[in-house]
Amino acid sequence: MLRYEFEIGRIVKKIREKNVKTVGLQFPEGLKIYATEVARQIEDQTDAVVLISGDPCYGACDVVDTEMNGAADLVVHFGHTPLPLNYDVPVLFVDAHSNVDLIKSLDGALDLLEGYEKIGLVTTTQHLYLLKKMTEFLENHGKTVVMKKGRGTQKGQVLGCNFSAIKELDVDAFLYVGTGNFHSLGIKLFTDKPVIIADPYMGKARNIDEFADRILRIRFARIAKAMDAKNFGIIVSSKKGQSRLDLAQALKKTIHKMGMEAFVIMLDDVSPELLTPFRDLDAFVMTACPRIAIDDSKMYKKPLLTPQELEIVLGIRNWDDYEMDEIKY
Amino acid sequence: MLRYEFEIGRIVKKIREKNVKTVGLQFPEGLKIYATEVARQIEDQTDAVVLISGDPCYGACDVVDTEMNGAADLVVHFGHTPLPLNYDVPVLFVDAHSNVDLIKSLDGALDLLEGYEKIGLVTTTQHLYLLKKMTEFLENHGKTVVMKKGRGTQKGQVLGCNFSAIKELDVDAFLYVGTGNFHSLGIKLFTDKPVIIADPYMGKARNIDEFADRILRIRFARIAKAMDAKNFGIIVSSKKGQSRLDLAQALKKTIHKMGMEAFVIMLDDVSPELLTPFRDLDAFVMTACPRIAIDDSKMYKKPLLTPQELEIVLGIRNWDDYEMDEIKY
């Protein structure tokens, strides 16, 4: 079984230092099952009362500081690194990494990286603490490792909405260490370089190409379907870290100028059933989390587009300039 | 087809008066299908930009003033009357009543009210504007109509979380005009008087007794099942109008004193899947909307109790003193 590092000691120290009366705990979906155990340990070791957030949480864009303002003096947010946002309550970020065994997946990745010398090394929050080990491994196998800090992200770190750490890097190929395909897809589309995924949970490595081709075919089908749309719903998030109201209003104006209709719809958590009442709208544009339109595409009956995809629909961007959506903090 | 009175004229006047740049619109679930039409009319008649809230909305406890703070200068909230809360953005409440035909359901109610002279007349927001007509109808048929203002509600008005308008009324029976069973169930349980429902949408009248018996049997089964619980989750709402954190913390202390465990879990919208990660908890207590534990009971595998039901489980309230939950604003 995987064990996660919840850093109870650091949390307890902070609670005592700041004389915290009520501490809010927020976990991403995969770690929520540990919430009561972490709460129990904190209440056993301090005089603070714990308040657990049960709302869905997918990133540091989505801290419950506003919800817990007045209820908690400190929020501990697990599983993500901070974003440059102003929080209503002090927030302690704990990355809560697990003790994964890297070597098996890195061994597999070496085969797939054959012929490439300069490797751009990339990962997500959970595995940042392993970057040094991964670099050593690659260097021991004759590779040169290249990394840089992104805008608002750490060296070698990408987010689902922020690929700045991989742009304009002089490398032959990228090695992405982590789960899922979304981040690697972004790296592929932004750089057009070979991208190898080393999945530490599966203990395997793979190439992103086939997945990227499949996703692009789906995206182009969605874009083509949206070409018939006359009325658009533009979704804007009420989450502080996902809110792009200016972009939403600008897209609405652009659509209006082209003689079509658009309505800006504000949502907290986005789900297909919440769009059901808007039955007169033909397509939706997502200005909240950039992952939703791509990852949840199948769940939506009507086309759900990124802002860049809308530009293709409106004829102000070429299909050849297809780009992933990012949030600029 | 039902037509609703969205009072566009009043909204447009307010927008012009206050020189509103962006107006937020919030509709309860049943009225969301009219959102784009209302938005279109407002944008046609003013210079304001409209922002539609797509989040679920079940009451005035749940106004999107916090979510729209900074994004809109005015929120128009349809379908509910104001609660005594402090809003972050000015809120205009529009009851958005429909043109229902009352007479058929009232005719049927007369039969069921035979033998009762003093009638407590009760309704919900949507039909408040018809109270005068209903009173006349009842008086013309020899009844005496009794009503009073509630704590934070208008004369003759109940909410799902506030039955103060029907308490200590000297009547022989109640006539509830509206849909669903929840409000009548509350009236029945708080007063133990006969309660007749006149449903203007169905055009029919009925007695609440059978439904009340069925619900009480379900509630007692849930309470009995929760008697085995050792670990409780106490749900507290992050919605301003549903937040009862003090109650939640007090319940937690009471449970602790009895040698059991309790964790306070904060949620915005409550749904069964959000409780899935808390697999070590045996039962949940709902301090958010009082309707959830009763109306959605079947959706939850583990017992979901009201605070009063928890008291029965803990042996500090008798089954004979079963009471509906209310929120005291």
Interface residues (C-beta under 8 A of the other chain):
Chain A: G24 E29 K32 I33 A35 T36 A39 R40 V49 V50 L51 I52 S53 G54 D55 P56 V64 T66 E67 M68 A71 N231 I235 V236 S238 S243 L245 Q249 K252 E261 F263 V264 I265 M266 L267 D268 D269 L274 L275 P277 F278 R279 D280 L281
Chain B: G24 E29 K32 I33 A35 T36 A39 R40 V49 V50 L51 I52 S53 G54 D55 P56 V64 T66 E67 M68 A71 N231 I235 V236 S238 S243 L245 Q249 K252 E261 F263 V264 I265 M266 L267 D268 D269 L274 L275 P277 F278 R279 D280 L281
